[in-house]
Amino acid sequence: MTTLEQGGQSLPQERKLVTEIPGPKSRELEQRRKAAVCAGVGSSLPAYIVAGGGGILKDIDGNQIIDLGAGIAVTNVGNSNPRVVNRAKEALEAFTHTCFMVNPYEAYVEVAEALNRLTPGDHEKRTLLLNSGAEAVENAVKIARSYTKRNAVVVFDHAYHGRTNLTMAMTAKAMPYKKGFGPFAGEVYRAPMSYPFRDNAAYGTKLSGEEAAKRVTTMIDKQIGAEEVAAIVIEPIQGEGGFIVPAEGFLPALQEYAQKNGIVFVVDEVQAGFARTGKMFASEWEGITPDLVTTAKGIAGGLPLSAVTGRADIMDAVHGGGLGGTYSGNPVAVAGALGAIEAYEQDGLAQRALEIGEKMVDRCTKLQSRFAEVGDIRGRGAMQAVELVVEGTTEPHPTLAGDVVKYCAEQGVLVLSTGTFGNVLRFLPPLTISDELLDDAFDVMEEAFAKALGK
Ligand SMILES: *Cc1c(COP(=O)(O)O)cnc(C)c1O
């Protein structure tokens, strides 16, 4: 057992069950919550957390839970990473807020410089800071429309871009994200995604990235008209859609089409970015150079911050005063981001993401050899998933996913399900998790499959 001297919490890096999960104190809080917090906001695992660090979350009953979620790919650098905490603390004690649109401060500019340097491509770039991923996506669309003087936005099947009105329109899945919340923003068009596992089954042959891109460009040409399109917005690996990695060549073909037709190519790196996939940005896997990149989740070690970064000519097309927000680029959050970026660059986290990925793929392959319900294993680096199906078919098996998640939670392993069909288990541990914890978590998961399937 190793103790983690980081995050101000020397949390022993081991799974520990003191009570059932959720325990009595969590259940009591859950009662209070029901009377105080609106019902529309859910929690995957209602164990109330008091501390986190490395690969462990400690709950109010003293249970130690292995974290395979990282707050949905946010705490890539680990909870309470000291580089983040120290910088944020210092900023907090200096001043809490001025509003960058009223009085600016250096750390905002430093984060912009860092993002301009780190995002794909050596061209001249500019950055806009905001609060959430959805807000970044909305602003990317605003900027693209302002630059192109066009309206249409192309998004994809299985896409997730957020919960605000415009991003709901861009998000694919009705339940729970859109149901009853319309009317939605107009001029948003949905194109077919490259989804190798399902495309190959549907076509009975491999659909190449180029062929999948042709479906998209034909749809744009015939149904919208390329000259009407302001932006194509795509996740390099779809997150909420089920960790769908498009066929090789799909993203470059879309970029080429966008370039040819004066369309702004926006890559939404909110979930896949910041060392998660083993590279600083997932775009790098296919050598694409987006015109605009949206980032959030992993950007500031858990503090709320997001960004749009991209080509200077596009970013600077918007009139003065057209972009901003009261809290956007908050001084504490940008200080935290500088700490997180330092951790990504100096602590070998991208390399660690590759190692974690290799180990997770190993364990998933073992799972698949034992349980034919594991239909597909996919992802990059420390962003891996298994898609569960009814044995011998491609029919989604969401109840199995639910059973596994539930058993794992009871045993102190936090696993998140995802996907359009709710049949994908996604693994997104903090990049500070140990091999021992990963092995323990996957041992529990194997047990969960055996129990659920009676095998
Ligand atoms: C989470 C997510 C968003 C929305 O981010 P919020 O901070 O929740 O608004 C947008 N795009 C992608 C790809 C995401 O995963």
Boltz pocket constraint, residues with backbone or C-beta under 6 A from the ligand:
constraints:
  - pocket:
      binder: B
      contacts: [[A, 131], [A, 132], [A, 133], [A, 134], [A, 135], [A, 137], [A, 160], [A, 161], [A, 162], [A, 163], [A, 235], [A, 237], [A, 239], [A, 240], [A, 268], [A, 269], [A, 270], [A, 271], [A, 272], [A, 296], [A, 297]]
      max_distance: 6.0
